[in-house]
């Protein structure tokens, strides 16, 4: 099971931790797009800049950068115009050698955000988070 993260500080901490360990961590990151820029080390990649979604985490100051390769920008929200500043993104990604790399990026509708927010703040959502954060306790 991949981790579901709505706090961009946690994304940065996992990337830093993974830099010192071998292996690959799979994540699902929910964040609000605050910009897209060219990757400074790789001309074929873009950096998707995300911040916390206010409805899911009230600390909107935290932000994270996710690298998106050319092969992952050939369809969906990258070509249909739905990925704009302010979009809520559902990014399936992995951490490789300290870098967060997108495998798939989706833009959520307001209805999807509302449904997820209700789950995230419910008792079931809180129990699910506890189990997913520490799978050995179930």
N, C-alpha and C positions, 0 to 999 in steps of 0.2 A: 504494500500500500504506500502510495506517495503521500508526503506531508501536504496539508492544505494550510496555506499561510496568508494572513491578511495584514500582517505587521511587517513593513519593509525593513525595519531594523533586524528582525529575525532572519530575513533573506540575506542581508549583509553579513550577519554573524555566522550563518551556515556556510556561506561562501568562504569566509576567512578560515573557518575550522577545516573545511575541505581542502584548502590549499596545503595544509600540513599533513593530510592523510591521503593514502591512495584509495581510489574507488570513485563511485559516482552516486550522487544523491538525487533522487527524483522528487520534484516539487510541483505543486499546483499553487500558483500565486494569483491572488485577486487584488488588483490595484487600479488606481485611476491614472490615466495617461496624462503626464504633464509636459511631454515633449518627445521628439524623436530627433536624434542627431547621428552624424557619421561616427563610426567607431574609429578611434584614433590610431589603432594598431593594425586594422584590417579593412581595406577599402570595400570589400565585398559584404561587410556586416554593418548593421545599424544598431544603435543603442536605443532601446525603448525605455524611457524614463517613467517610473511609476511612483506614486505616493499612496499612502493609506487612504482608503475610502472612508469618508467621515461617518457614514451609516454603520460601518463595521468596526472601526477603530477611531476613536475621537482624536488621536494624535496625528494630525495631517502633515506634520513637519517631516516625518521620516520619509525618505525616498530610496529607491533602489534602481540600478541599471541592469537591464537584461539584454544580452547580445542576441541579435536576430540575423541569421545568415540569409543569403540571397534565395536559397531553395525554400525557405519558410516564408518568403514574402511574395511568392508567385500567385497566391490566390487568397480568397476570403477577404478579411477586413483590410488587407494591404492594397487590394486592387478595386474593391467596390466602394471605397470612400467612407466607410463607417468608422475607421480608426482616426479620430481627431482628438485634439487636446480636450480633456474632460471626459473622454470615454472610459467606462469601467471595463477593464480587460480581465479575462480569465486566461492565464498563461500556463500551459504545461511546459515545464522546463526541467533541466538537470544542471547540476553543478559539476563541472569538470575542471580540476586543477585550480580551484578558486574562482572560476568564471561561471556566471549564471547564463546558460544558453537556452533560448526558446526552442521548443519543438513544435508548438502549436499556439497560436494567439487567436482568441475569440473576443468579440465585443459583445457585452451583455446589453439586453434591452432593459428598460426600467422595470418591467414585470419580472424578469429574471433576478435582478438585483433585489427587488422587494421580497420575492420568494426566498432567496438565499438569506437575506437579513432576518426574516422571521425564523428560519431554521437556526441560524447562527446564534441568536439570542434566546432561543427556547431551551427548556430543560434537556431535551433530547440532544440538541446541538452542543450544549455544555458537556454532557456525558460523552458524546462522540469525540469531542476535542480531548478530553482526559484520556480516553482509551487510545486515540491515535498518537498522542504525545508520549504515552508510555504503554506500548502494547503488551508488556510483561505483566501488567496488573489485571488483565481481563480473565 
